[in-house]
Amino acid sequence: MGKVPDIAWNPRLGPGANARRQLPRLVSAYFAEVRQLLAADPVPAELHAVRLASKRLRYTLELFRSCYGPGLETRLKSLQRLQEILGEVNDCAAAERLIVAVLPPSPARSRLAGYLRRRASAKAFSLRREWNEVFDAPGREHWWLEYLKKARTAPDRRL
C-alpha cells in the first residue's frame, strides 16, 4: 500500500482542531488505498497490507476518542470488523506458508495446504463483500469524513 499521508500537527491548536484538520485526510487516503488494492484482485496473502493499514488507522483514531462522541465508536467497530476478517485471511495464508515450509511433501500436506488456501480465499471473498456492501457502501466515506470534521474542541489537554 502507499505511503501514509504526512500529518501536519499544529502545536498551537488543540487535539480537536488538529483532528478536524488531519483525520479526514487519513481516512480518505485509507479508502483510496484499499479500493486500489482490491481493484488489483490480490491473492489472500497480499491482503496483509490492508490489515496493517486498517490497524494503523484504527489505532490513530483511538488516540482521538476524547475529541469525538459515540459516533466514533460506531466507526471503530466497523473498522474492527474488517480487521477481524483480515486477521482470519492472514491466519490461513500464514498457516499455509508454515505447513509448506515445515512438512515434507506428502498427500496430507497437499490436502491441508489446499484446505487452508480455499479457506483463505473464502475469507478474502467475505472481506470483499464486507468492504463493498458495508464499509465502502455508497455514502460511507462521506459518513466518515463529515463526522471526523466535527471533532469537539476539548479543554487544553494536549495529546
N, C-alpha and C positions, 0 to 999 in steps of 0.2 A: 504494500500500500504506500501511498505517497507520504510526503513529509507533513507533519502536523503543523498547522499554521502557527507562526510566532505569536506569542501573547505580548501585547504592549501594555503591561501593567503600569498604571499611573499611580505612584505612591501618594500623590496629593488627593486622590479620590478614595473613598471608602470601598469596601468589598462589594456593596450593592451596585455602585456606579460602574466599577470595573467589570462586574459580572454582566451587567446590561450591555456593555460595550463589547465584551470579548466572547462570552459563551455562545451567542447566536452564530458567530463566525465558526467556532469549533464544531458546533452541531451541523451546520451547513456543509462544512468540509467533510465531516463524517458521512453524511448522506451521500454526497457526491462520490466519495471514495468507495463506499460499499456498493453503490449502484454500478460503478465502473468495473469493479472486480467481479460482481455477479454476472454482468453482461458478457464477460470473457468465458463464462461457463467453466469455472475452476473445478478441478478434482477435489475431493474432500480434504486432502492434506493441505491444499492451498488456501483453505478457509481459515487456517490458523492466523493469518494476517488480520482477518476480520475479527477474530476472537480477541487478539491483542488490542486492536483499535477500540473495540467495544469496552474492554476493561479500562483502558486509558481514559476514555470519555466518561464512563460511569464514575471512576474514582475522582476525576476532576470535578464533575458535577456535585458529587457528595461533599466536596470541600465547601460548597456554597449553600448548603441546606439552610443555614440561618438567614439567608437572603431571600428565600422563597417560601411559599406556603405549601400546603398539602399537594398541590398540583405537581410539584417536583417529584414527590414520592410516586405518584402515578406514572410519571415518565420514566423514573428509575426502574420501576417494576417491569415496564415493557422492555427496557434495555436488558434487565436481568434475565428475562425470558429468552431473548436472543442469545445471551451468554450461556444459558443452560444448554440450549440446543447445540451451540457451537462447541461447548465442552464435550458433549456426547459424540459429536463428529470427530473431534480431536482424539478422544479416548480410543475410539475404534481405529482410527488411522494409526495412532501411535502403537496400539496393541498389535496391529497387523505388521508394522515395521519390526517390532520386537520379536514376534513369532518367526518371521522370515530370517531375522538375523541370528536368533539363538538356536532354533530347532533345525536339525538336519533335514534335507529334503525327504519327504515321505508323503504318502496319500493323506495321512492325518493332518500334516502341516498344511497341505494344499486345501483341504476341506475347511480347516479353521481359518486360514488366511482368506479364503473365498467368503466364508461367513462374515468375517469382520469387514471385508471390502463392501459386501452387499449392505451390511448394517450401516456403515459409514455413508454409503450412497443414499440409503433411505433417510437417514438423519439430515443429510445435506438437502434432500428434497423437502423435508419438513422445515428446514431453515428458510429455503426459498419461499415456501408457502407463508410462513410467519412474516417474513420480510414484505412480500408483495401484498398480502391480504390484511395485515395488521400494522406492522411498524411503518411501512412506507406506503400505506394505502393513500388514495387521493386526499390531499389536505393535511396529512400528518406532519410533514416537515413544517408547514406553516403553523400548525398547532404547537410544535416545539418552539419555533423561533419567536412567535408572538409572546408566548409565556416567558421565555428567557429574557426578553427585552423589558420585562416588568419586575425586575428584582427590587425588593424593598431596600430602602435606604436605612441601614442599621445604625445604631449608635456607633460612635467612633471606636469600634473594636476592629483592629487590623487583623487580617488573617496571617 
